[in-house]
Amino acid sequence: MEQVKEETSYMLESNQKGPKQDRIAEGQALSEARKHFKKETQLQLDVEKELEMQISMKQEILRQAQRSCKSAELDKQLFKQDFEDKINSLQLKVEELTRQWNQLELELKQEKER
């Protein structure tokens, strides 16, 4: 782009000097340089937009990954709590069945002694 600016500057200066045909040729060259500059500028803008879009997509992917991680952590905690609740419930049942078993053994022993 710097080269295009220099060429444009040179052409403008030389446009004011020399014969008419030289000025016409320089005007055409200047016009071509402007077109080239516009194309380069547009290309740069397109690349910048593409980069911004890619950055935005990567940031969204990171946000989704964080949400997924938090959701997985919550699911793990809920599963753990549910599992602990079931273990506690089963332990209580085992204790109750052990008491019943001991009671039945005691009753059986008492029946045998009679």
N, C-alpha and C positions, 0 to 999 in steps of 0.2 A: 504494500500500500504506500509506503514511503517513496518507493520508486515512481509510482503513478503520480504522486503529488509533485515530485521534482520535475517529472516530464511535463506535467501540466503547467507548472510555473515557468519552465523554460519556453514552452510553446506560447504562453501568454506574452512573455517578453519579446520573443522573436516575431510574434504576430504583428507587433507594432513596427517592425523593420522589414525591409526587403520588398520584392516585387509582389504583384497581386497573386500570381500562381503559387508562390511560396506561402503566402498567407492562406490561400485556399487549401493547399496540402496540409499546412499546419493546423488549420481549422478542422479538417477531416481527422487528422491524427488526434487532435484535442478531443473531438467528439468520440472517437474510438477509446481514448483513454478514460473519458467519463463513463462510457458504457462498461468498460472493464472494471473501473472503480465501483460502479453501482453493483455489478455482478459479485465482485469480491465482498462488498459490504453486505449484500443480501446473503451470500454464502456464510459469512461470519455470523450474521443474525440467526440463520437457520441452525448452525452448529450450536450456538448458545442456547437456543430454544430446546434443541434435542438434549443437551446436557442438563438443562434445568428440569426437563421432563424425567430424565433418567434418575436424577438426584431425588426428585419427588417420589418416584416409584420405589426407590431403595428405602427412603424414609418410611413410606407406607408399609413396606415389607417388614421393616424393623418394628414398627408399631404393632403390626399384626402378630409378629413373633412374640412380642412382649405380652400381648393380650392372651395368646395361646398358652404361653408359659404360666401366666397368672391363673388362667382357667384350669390348666392341668394341676397346678399346686392346690387350688381350691378343691378340685375333684379328689385329689389324693387325701387331703385333710378330711373331707366328708367320708370317704371310704374308710379311712383309719378310724374315725369316730364311730361309724356304723359297725365296723368290725369289733372295736373295743366294747361297744354296747352289747353285741351278740355274745362276746366272750363272758362279760359280766353276767348276763342272763343265764348262760349255760352253767357258769360256776354256781350261781344261786340254785339252779335246778339240781346240780350234783350234790350240793350241800343238803338240800331238802330230801333228795333220795337217800343220801347217806343216813340222815336222821331217821327216816322211815325204816330203812334196813336195820339200823341198830334197834329201833323200837320193836320191830318184828322179831328180831333175834332174841331180845329180852323176853318178849311174850312167849316165844317158843320154849325158851329155857324154863320159864315159870310153869308152863303147861307140863313139861317133862318132869318137873320136880313134884308135881301133885300126885 
